[in-house]
């Protein structure tokens, strides 16, 4: 688009930009436009909300239906800073907002909340139609490059289809995402200009990611891609806190992944960073992560089943017929507990309740679902304005918080977008 079109703003009105067209940025734009201000949204990609759309391909998980007191604890150390923001767009309010777009929602068996049809595209179409009605203008293929001399007052530099642009704004919301999924726009390149401007930015790290385990060739060739259902994972984090979750994971060629792994990715990542290990189970080496094959059955019950007559059954058949465990259970027992006495029912039962796994590293950031790190929460006001850059607000995954999958990520992105948008309105009012 011609530069004259981009710069064509009523001189009597403030010039407001939202840089980043993901959920946080679009929510900020809606709030600002709803207050009667003109808003321009700039996005580096050919269209907005690409990560949002791709994340919704397998079922758009919007938020979570658990009780709110539990919900806010999912944000870990960031809970204290985020809860006042989440209070203004709690899960039930977020559902009402979606209903206002003409999209129904429902709570699944896992208490995750989905839109009717479970797809992101209809929701995004309805949302963009609302934004157009509010006068929001979107400029795709406009990548923010920083500022001249690291000073926003000197203008905002963009790379566009028509060459380099230098634009000035009265207020800006940055909502450029974290560092995961760079092919969809969240590449973390914003870290450098913000640090150069004196903003405290924590290193971006993978979150909701898989972990590498040095499987044997046999496990990789025979079981890569195998889901393991209805199991538990546990660990002791760097602060001595016990973590335990149940669910499903997948054994991959490189290690483990899946929703159960993602739920523990933050404490496990930090644990591996300092090489801390838990106490070993009997007959098994020390590990940082423990797999419970039968989370609803106590050791005593498992031991009793194993002590029953085997009638010549192989060990693999004992596990399959008496405990209804898949073939991969025996393979991983052999691999992770090589000294286990298969005639010792008590030792086997304990190993099945706490099988050691030895992850050595998280998968790379670009493969992660989300990222940790970013703009320090101490670097922003309650309205999410940067303390060192008045008039510049930050929302979404650019901020230093993380949460597991299950609707928590999207809820916080939308809530921080709402707060940043309201902050812009208050700032302009002053």
C-alpha positions in Angstrom: 0.0 0.0 0.0 1.3 3.5 -0.7 3.0 5.3 2.1 0.5 8.1 1.8 -2.3 5.7 2.7 -0.5 4.4 5.8 0.2 7.9 6.9 -3.3 9.2 6.2 -4.4 9.7 9.8 -6.6 12.6 10.9 -4.1 15.0 12.6 -6.7 15.7 15.3 -6.6 12.0 16.3 -3.7 10.2 18.0 -1.8 7.7 15.9 -2.0 4.2 17.5 -0.3 1.1 16.3 -0.5 -2.6 17.3 2.5 -4.5 16.1 1.7 -8.2 15.9 -1.6 -9.6 14.6 -1.9 -12.6 16.9 -4.7 -13.0 19.6 -3.1 -10.6 22.0 -2.6 -7.9 19.4 -6.1 -8.3 17.9 -7.6 -8.1 21.4 -5.7 -4.9 22.1 -6.8 -3.4 18.8 -10.5 -4.3 19.6 -10.3 -2.6 23.0 -8.6 0.6 21.6 -11.0 0.8 18.6 -14.0 0.2 20.8 -13.0 3.3 22.8 -13.3 5.3 19.6 -9.6 5.5 18.5 -8.3 4.6 15.1 -5.9 1.6 15.2 -3.5 0.3 12.7 -2.3 -3.4 13.0 1.0 -4.3 11.5 2.0 -7.9 11.0 5.1 -9.5 9.3 3.2 -12.3 7.8 0.8 -12.2 4.7 -2.2 -12.6 7.1 -2.8 -12.3 10.8 -3.2 -15.0 13.5 -1.4 -17.7 11.7 -0.2 -19.5 14.8 -3.7 -19.2 16.2 -5.1 -20.9 13.1 -2.6 -23.7 13.0 -3.0 -24.4 16.7 -6.7 -24.8 16.1 -6.4 -27.4 13.3 -6.7 -30.4 15.7 -9.3 -28.7 17.9 -9.4 -25.1 19.0 -8.8 -25.2 22.8 -9.9 -21.7 24.0 -9.7 -21.9 27.8 -10.3 -24.3 30.7 -13.3 -25.0 32.7 -11.7 -26.0 36.0 -12.5 -23.8 39.1 -10.9 -20.4 38.8 -8.8 -20.7 42.0 -7.0 -23.7 40.5 -6.9 -22.1 37.0 -4.7 -19.2 38.1 -2.2 -21.5 39.7 -1.3 -22.9 36.3 0.8 -19.8 35.7 3.3 -20.7 38.3 5.7 -17.9 39.4 3.8 -15.4 37.2 0.5 -15.9 39.0 0.9 -13.0 41.2 1.5 -10.5 38.3 -1.1 -12.1 36.0 -4.0 -12.8 38.3 -5.3 -9.2 38.4 -5.2 -9.2 34.6 -6.9 -12.6 34.3 -9.5 -11.4 36.8 -10.6 -9.0 34.1 -11.0 -11.7 31.5 -11.6 -14.9 33.4 -12.6 -18.1 31.5 -16.3 -17.5 31.9 -15.9 -13.9 30.6 -13.8 -15.1 27.7 -16.5 -17.6 26.7 -19.1 -14.7 26.8 -16.9 -12.7 24.6 -16.8 -15.5 22.1 -20.5 -15.9 22.3 -20.7 -12.3 21.4 -19.0 -13.1 18.1 -21.8 -15.6 17.4 -19.7 -18.7 18.2 -21.0 -21.2 20.8 -18.7 -23.0 23.2 -18.7 -26.2 25.1 -16.7 -27.9 27.9 -15.2 -31.2 26.9 -14.7 -34.2 29.1 -11.2 -32.9 30.1 -12.8 -29.6 31.1 -11.1 -27.9 28.2 -13.3 -25.4 26.5 -13.8 -25.5 22.7 -15.8 -23.4 20.2 -18.7 -25.2 18.4 -17.1 -27.1 15.5 -13.8 -27.1 17.4 -12.2 -24.9 14.6 -10.3 -21.6 14.8 -11.2 -20.3 11.4 -14.9 -19.5 12.0 -14.0 -17.7 15.2 -11.2 -15.7 13.5 -13.5 -14.7 10.6 -16.1 -13.4 12.9 -13.5 -11.5 15.0 -11.9 -9.9 11.9 -15.3 -8.8 10.7 -16.0 -7.1 14.0 -12.6 -5.4 13.9 -13.3 -4.1 10.4 -16.6 -2.8 11.6 -14.7 -0.9 14.3 -12.4 0.7 11.7 -9.3 -1.4 12.5 -6.9 -1.4 9.5 -4.5 -4.3 9.0 -1.2 -4.0 7.2 0.3 -7.4 6.4 3.9 -8.0 5.4 5.2 -5.2 7.6 8.0 -6.4 9.7 9.1 -4.2 12.6 12.9 -3.7 12.5 13.5 -1.4 15.6 14.1 2.3 16.0 16.8 4.7 14.9 19.3 5.1 17.7 17.1 2.7 19.8 14.7 5.7 20.4 10.9 5.2 19.7 10.6 9.0 19.5 12.7 8.9 16.3 10.2 6.6 14.6 9.4 2.9 14.1 11.2 1.2 11.2 9.4 -1.3 9.1 10.3 -3.5 6.2 7.3 -3.6 3.8 6.5 -4.7 0.2 7.2 -1.1 -0.8 10.5 -0.8 0.9 11.7 0.6 4.2 9.2 2.8 6.2 9.7 5.0 9.2 6.5 5.8 11.0 5.7 7.7 14.1 2.9 6.9 16.7 1.5 8.3 19.8 1.1 4.9 21.4 2.1 1.4 20.4 1.2 -2.1 21.6 3.8 -4.7 20.9 2.4 -8.2 20.6 5.0 -10.1 18.6 4.7 -13.5 20.3 7.5 -15.5 21.8 10.3 -17.4 20.1 8.5 -20.6 19.1 7.1 -21.4 15.6 9.2 -18.8 13.7 7.8 -19.9 10.4 4.5 -18.4 11.6 6.0 -15.1 12.7 7.0 -15.7 16.3 10.8 -15.6 15.9 11.9 -13.5 18.9 13.8 -11.0 16.7 12.2 -8.2 18.8 14.5 -9.1 21.8 17.5 -7.2 20.3 15.9 -3.8 19.8 14.2 -3.9 23.2 17.4 -4.8 25.0 19.2 -2.1 23.1 16.6 0.4 24.3 17.3 -0.7 27.9 14.3 -3.0 28.4 15.0 -6.0 30.7 14.4 -9.1 28.5 14.9 -12.6 29.8 16.3 -15.2 27.5 13.7 -17.1 25.5 13.5 -20.8 26.3 11.3 -23.7 25.0 8.1 -24.4 26.9 5.4 -27.0 26.2 8.1 -29.0 24.4 9.4 -32.5 23.9 12.5 -33.8 25.6 15.4 -35.8 24.2 16.2 -39.3 25.6 18.9 -41.5 24.2 16.8 -44.5 23.3 18.4 -47.7 22.1 18.1 -48.5 18.4 15.6 -51.2 19.3 13.2 -48.8 21.1 13.6 -46.2 18.3 13.0 -48.7 15.5 10.2 -50.6 17.2 8.3 -48.1 19.2 8.9 -44.5 17.8 5.5 -42.9 17.5 3.8 -45.1 20.1 1.3 -43.4 22.4 1.3 -44.4 26.1 -2.0 -43.7 27.7 -3.3 -43.4 31.2 0.1 -43.0 32.9 1.7 -40.7 35.4 4.9 -38.6 35.3 6.5 -37.1 38.4 9.6 -35.1 39.3 11.1 -33.1 42.1 11.9 -29.5 40.9 14.9 -27.3 41.7 13.0 -25.9 44.8 12.2 -29.4 46.2 8.6 -29.2 45.1 7.0 -32.5 44.0 5.2 -32.5 40.6 2.9 -35.2 39.5 0.6 -35.3 36.5 -1.4 -38.0 34.7 -2.3 -38.3 31.1 -0.9 -39.4 27.8 2.6 -39.1 26.2 4.2 -40.3 23.0 7.5 -42.1 22.6 9.3 -40.5 19.7 12.5 -41.2 17.9 14.2 -38.4 19.8 12.6 -39.0 23.2 9.2 -38.1 24.6 6.5 -35.6 23.8 2.7 -35.1 24.2 0.4 -33.3 26.6 1.6 -35.1 29.7 5.2 -34.1 29.0 4.2 -30.5 28.2 2.5 -30.2 31.5 5.8 -30.8 33.3 8.1 -29.1 30.7 8.8 -26.0 32.7 10.0 -27.7 35.9 11.8 -30.4 33.9 13.6 -27.9 31.7 14.8 -26.0 34.7 15.8 -29.2 36.5 17.9 -30.3 33.6 19.6 -26.9 33.4 21.1 -27.5 36.9 21.5 -31.2 36.5 19.5 -32.1 39.6 18.3 -35.7 40.1 15.7 -37.4 42.3 16.4 -40.3 44.6 16.5 -43.7 42.7 13.8 -46.3 43.0 14.8 -49.9 43.9 16.7 -51.8 41.2 16.7 -48.6 39.0 19.3 -45.9 38.4 18.8 -42.3 39.4 16.7 -40.2 37.1 15.1 -36.7 36.8 11.7 -38.0 35.6 9.7 -41.0 36.8 7.0 -42.9 34.8 4.1 -44.5 36.6 2.5 -47.1 34.4 -0.4 -47.8 36.7 -1.2 -44.5 38.5 -4.5 -45.7 39.9 -3.1 -49.0 41.4 -0.9 -49.2 44.5 2.3 -51.2 44.6 0.7 -53.8 46.9 -2.1 -54.6 44.3 0.4 -54.8 41.4 2.7 -57.1 43.5 -0.2 -59.4 44.3 -1.1 -59.7 40.6 2.5 -60.5 39.7 2.7 -63.2 42.4 -0.2 -65.2 40.9 0.7 -68.3 39.0 2.3 -67.5 35.6 1.5 -70.9 34.0 4.7 -70.7 31.8 3.9 -67.2 30.5 6.8 -65.0 29.3 7.5 -61.8 31.2 6.0 -59.8 28.4 2.8 -61.8 28.6 2.6 -61.4 32.4 2.6 -57.7 32.0 0.1 -57.8 29.2 -2.4 -60.3 30.6 -2.2 -59.6 34.3 -1.6 -55.9 34.3 -3.0 -55.0 30.8 0.2 -53.2 29.9 1.4 -52.6 26.3 4.5 -54.3 24.8 6.4 -51.1 25.2 6.2 -51.4 29.0 8.4 -54.4 29.0 10.8 -52.9 26.5 11.3 -49.7 28.6 11.6 -51.7 31.8 14.5 -53.7 30.3 16.1 -50.5 29.0 15.7 -48.3 32.0 16.0 -50.9 34.8 18.6 -53.4 33.4 19.3 -54.9 36.8 15.7 -55.7 37.6 15.1 -59.2 38.9 12.1 -60.4 36.9 11.3 -63.0 39.6 11.0 -60.3 42.2 7.4 -59.2 42.2 7.9 -56.4 44.7 10.8 -54.9 42.7 8.9 -55.1 39.5 5.8 -53.5 41.1 8.0 -50.6 42.4 9.7 -50.2 39.0 6.3 -50.0 37.3 5.2 -47.3 39.7 8.5 -45.3 39.3 10.3 -46.2 36.1 13.3 -43.8 35.6 13.4 -41.8 32.4 16.6 -39.9 31.6 15.8 -36.8 29.5 19.0 -34.9 28.6 17.6 -31.7 27.1 14.5 -30.0 25.8 13.9 -29.9 22.1 14.9 -26.7 20.3 12.9 -23.5 20.8 11.6 -23.4 17.3 9.9 -26.8 17.8 8.2 -25.8 21.1 4.5 -24.9 21.3 5.3 -21.8 23.3 8.2 -20.1 25.0 9.3 -18.9 28.4 11.2 -15.7 29.0 10.7 -12.3 27.4 10.0 -8.9 28.7 10.4 -9.0 32.5 7.1 -8.4 34.4 9.1 -6.0 36.6 9.8 -3.9 33.5 6.1 -3.0 32.9 3.4 -1.1 34.8 0.1 -2.5 35.9 -1.2 -1.4 32.5 1.7 -3.4 30.8 3.4 -0.2 29.6 7.2 -0.4 29.5 8.6 1.6 32.4 11.5 2.8 30.3 9.5 3.6 27.2 6.4 5.6 28.0 3.6 5.0 25.5 4.9 1.5 24.5 2.8 -1.4 25.8 3.6 -5.2 25.7 1.1 -8.1 25.6 1.0 -11.8 25.0 3.9 -14.2 24.9 6.4 -11.3 24.7 6.0 -11.1 28.4 7.9 -13.4 30.7 5.3 -16.0 31.7 4.5 -19.5 30.7 1.7 -22.0 31.2 0.8 -25.5 30.1 -1.4 -26.3 27.1 -5.1 -26.7 27.8 -6.4 -23.2 27.1 -4.2 -21.4 29.6 -1.9 -19.9 26.9 -4.6 -18.4 24.8 -6.5 -17.0 27.9 -3.5 -15.1 29.1 -2.6 -13.8 25.7 -6.1 -12.4 25.3 -6.3 -11.1 28.8 -2.9 -9.3 28.5 -4.0 -7.9 25.1 -7.1 -6.5 26.7 -5.1 -5.0 29.6 -2.6 -3.4 27.2 -5.4 -2.0 25.1 -7.1 -0.5 28.1 -3.7 0.9 29.1 -3.4 2.7 25.8 -6.8 4.3 26.2 -5.9 5.4 29.8 -2.5 6.7 28.6 -4.1 8.8 25.8 -6.7 10.1 28.2 -3.9 11.6 30.3 
